[in-house]
Amino acid sequence: MKVVVLGAGAIGSVSATLLSKSPAVERLVVADRSLEAAKGLAETLDRGRVEAMRVDAGKVDSMAEAFKGIDVVLNLVLPRFNLKIMDACLKAGAHYMDAATDLALAKEKPGEAVKAPPEALQLAYDDAFKQAGLIGLLGMGQDPGITNVMARMGADRLDEVQEIEVRDGDNGSIEGYPFASLWSADTLIEEVLMPALAFREGQLVRLGSLQGEEVFDFPSPVGPLTVYNVDHEETNTLPLTIGKGLQAMDFKIAIPKDLAHALLVFQQFGLHRGHPIEVEVKSTGEKVKVAPRDMLAALMPDPKTLSGKAKGAACVVVTARGLKGGAKSGWMFWQTLDHQECYRKYGFNATSYPVGAPMAMATEMIGRGEIERRGVFPPELLDPAPFLKHFPGYGIVIQEKQLA
Ligand SMILES: NC(=O)c1ccc[n+]([C@@H]2O[C@H](COP(=O)([O-])OP(=O)(O)OC[C@H]3O[C@@H](n4cnc5c(N)ncnc54)[C@H](OP(=O)(O)O)[C@@H]3O)[C@@H](O)[C@H]2O)c1
């Protein structure tokens, strides 16, 4: 199998490292807009089968050229390039997989109903991918990804599904930094401040930013953390795919209270915006164009440099509640990893590893013909059994308990 990992960043490094060791992969191309970044990663891998390439995810034709003869493209750049990469995959005849959707495309204001969330733009490629006999697997990381598989497991065990909750918590810290993101700071700021999408009484609605503050008790060793509603891919697809009468679904992420409040202040100043503004550098009189969010992200440490420094543990939890045999029933599933232990075992922390690992795992599954479905779809539309069979081999352990 010939594979392109597009994006030599925090997550791309994990997927490329795992795939470079896979006997199923005969050729691995590490691609990035920076050839230096691609080379820097490729040089750490098995050089016989790995090559580095400069590829700009904003340019469909040159991407399609680079993807010729490739079986699977893993999109691990920023989600604003998803549609262009999907176009390039269609042109080149390559399967497509990503780990995030472009949530910034949402236009509704808080309180407004949502007809079609942003991921619908990608799902609209379903027919084209089917006709081409290609797979477009969306959101195959941790959350989305592992969480979608867990939601499907919960739904499969209930006759009627009333509510699904997805919770993401990390009690990790990095010495020397009051706050540091272990993944794309750009995506974090954008995602956290976007009016959150929630499914209430059978309707998709937009909430405000960082609403629904509560303390969620994550399974040990993470423990209780303050969580807030944020916009997330699971809410784009689960309300449409789970069925069984689902009425409510939302996603909450743990954010330290002081950071949540600071982000809301940044939002009031417009510091979360991704479009460039002209700024005069007072000390030189020079005029530069800079997007405020790029400046905030540049002030934060590069996630690639933090890999082994995080201490603590990360956890994703999915609960599904409803009815079974006419009685109330529910299931809770979770997946936890300790940052230091994960780093010792795999060379990556517990934030990037469980995102890049399912991407690599699903690539190998495609290579072995274990994903027969064609078209564009999220992971919950596939049978969870093959995922559950392979997760432990990648150190992904799904735990579960029945809820009273
Ligand atoms: N599903 C999940 O659980 C989950 C969790 C975390 C992240 N994610 C997603 O995973 C993806 C990768 O995240 P990450 O943390 O690895 O980000 P990252 O560290 O910023 O890496 C992205 C890489 O893509 C490169 N890039 C940016 N624009 C490009 C372009 N036009 N053409 C080619 N390369 C380009 C970046 O280069 P520069 O550094 O030069 O910009 C960087 O090397 C994101 O979509 C993120 O939302 C998913």
Ligand as a Chemical Component Dictionary entry (heavy atoms), coordinates in Angstrom:
data_LIG
# 
_chem_comp.id                   LIG 
_chem_comp.type                 NON-POLYMER 
_chem_comp.pdbx_formal_charge   0 
_chem_comp.three_letter_code    LIG 
# 
loop_
_chem_comp_atom.comp_id 
_chem_comp_atom.atom_id 
_chem_comp_atom.alt_atom_id 
_chem_comp_atom.type_symbol 
_chem_comp_atom.charge 
_chem_comp_atom.model_Cartn_x 
_chem_comp_atom.model_Cartn_y 
_chem_comp_atom.model_Cartn_z 
_chem_comp_atom.pdbx_ordinal 
LIG N1  N1  N 0  -9.719 13.922 16.053 1  
LIG C1  C1  C 0  -8.946 14.328 17.042 2  
LIG O1  O1  O 0  -8.978 13.748 18.138 3  
LIG C2  C2  C 0  -7.966 15.453 16.828 4  
LIG C3  C3  C 0  -7.205 15.909 17.900 5  
LIG C4  C4  C 0  -6.223 16.867 17.671 6  
LIG C5  C5  C 0  -6.056 17.399 16.389 7  
LIG N2  N2  N 1  -6.862 16.966 15.367 8  
LIG C6  C6  C 0  -6.709 17.495 14.001 9  
LIG O2  O2  O 0  -5.531 16.943 13.414 10 
LIG C7  C7  C 0  -5.043 17.843 12.418 11 
LIG C8  C8  C 0  -3.555 18.053 12.633 12 
LIG O3  O3  O 0  -3.352 18.674 13.895 13 
LIG P1  P1  P 0  -1.883 18.938 14.478 14 
LIG O4  O4  O 0  -2.033 19.203 15.920 15 
LIG O5  O5  O -1 -0.956 17.881 13.987 16 
LIG O6  O6  O 0  -1.517 20.326 13.736 17 
LIG P2  P2  P 0  -0.060 20.926 13.537 18 
LIG O7  O7  O 0  0.897  20.413 14.547 19 
LIG O8  O8  O 0  -0.253 22.400 13.369 20 
LIG O9  O9  O 0  0.382  20.297 12.129 21 
LIG C9  C9  C 0  -0.198 20.655 10.898 22 
LIG C10 C10 C 0  0.905  20.585 9.846  23 
LIG O10 O10 O 0  0.328  20.920 8.571  24 
LIG C11 C11 C 0  1.163  21.921 7.959  25 
LIG N3  N3  N 0  0.384  22.752 7.054  26 
LIG C12 C12 C 0  -0.345 23.857 7.328  27 
LIG N4  N4  N 0  -0.882 24.353 6.208  28 
LIG C13 C13 C 0  -0.476 23.556 5.194  29 
LIG C14 C14 C 0  -0.702 23.554 3.797  30 
LIG N5  N5  N 0  -1.429 24.492 3.186  31 
LIG N6  N6  N 0  -0.158 22.557 3.060  32 
LIG C15 C15 C 0  0.593  21.578 3.622  33 
LIG N7  N7  N 0  0.872  21.555 4.953  34 
LIG C16 C16 C 0  0.333  22.516 5.726  35 
LIG C17 C17 C 0  1.673  22.724 9.135  36 
LIG O11 O11 O 0  2.740  23.531 8.752  37 
LIG P3  P3  P 0  3.037  24.901 9.600  38 
LIG O12 O12 O 0  3.525  24.432 10.947 39 
LIG O13 O13 O 0  4.090  25.548 8.769  40 
LIG O14 O14 O 0  1.769  25.667 9.662  41 
LIG C18 C18 C 0  2.033  21.610 10.112 42 
LIG O15 O15 O 0  3.288  21.053 9.807  43 
LIG C19 C19 C 0  -5.874 19.128 12.580 44 
LIG O16 O16 O 0  -6.878 19.105 11.602 45 
LIG C20 C20 C 0  -6.493 18.995 13.955 46 
LIG O17 O17 O 0  -7.717 19.673 14.055 47 
LIG C21 C21 C 0  -7.794 16.004 15.568 48 
# 
loop_
_chem_comp_bond.comp_id 
_chem_comp_bond.atom_id_1 
_chem_comp_bond.atom_id_2 
_chem_comp_bond.value_order 
_chem_comp_bond.pdbx_ordinal 
LIG N1  C1  SING 1  
LIG C1  O1  DOUB 2  
LIG C1  C2  SING 3  
LIG C2  C3  SING 4  
LIG C2  C21 DOUB 5  
LIG C3  C4  DOUB 6  
LIG C4  C5  SING 7  
LIG C5  N2  DOUB 8  
LIG N2  C6  SING 9  
LIG N2  C21 SING 10 
LIG C6  O2  SING 11 
LIG C6  C20 SING 12 
LIG O2  C7  SING 13 
LIG C7  C8  SING 14 
LIG C7  C19 SING 15 
LIG C8  O3  SING 16 
LIG O3  P1  SING 17 
LIG P1  O4  DOUB 18 
LIG P1  O5  SING 19 
LIG P1  O6  SING 20 
LIG O6  P2  SING 21 
LIG P2  O7  DOUB 22 
LIG P2  O8  SING 23 
LIG P2  O9  SING 24 
LIG O9  C9  SING 25 
LIG C9  C10 SING 26 
LIG C10 O10 SING 27 
LIG C10 C18 SING 28 
LIG O10 C11 SING 29 
LIG C11 N3  SING 30 
LIG C11 C17 SING 31 
LIG N3  C12 SING 32 
LIG N3  C16 SING 33 
LIG C12 N4  DOUB 34 
LIG N4  C13 SING 35 
LIG C13 C14 SING 36 
LIG C13 C16 DOUB 37 
LIG C14 N5  SING 38 
LIG C14 N6  DOUB 39 
LIG N6  C15 SING 40 
LIG C15 N7  DOUB 41 
LIG N7  C16 SING 42 
LIG C17 O11 SING 43 
LIG C17 C18 SING 44 
LIG O11 P3  SING 45 
LIG P3  O12 DOUB 46 
LIG P3  O13 SING 47 
LIG P3  O14 SING 48 
LIG C18 O15 SING 49 
LIG C19 O16 SING 50 
LIG C19 C20 SING 51 
LIG C20 O17 SING 52 
# 
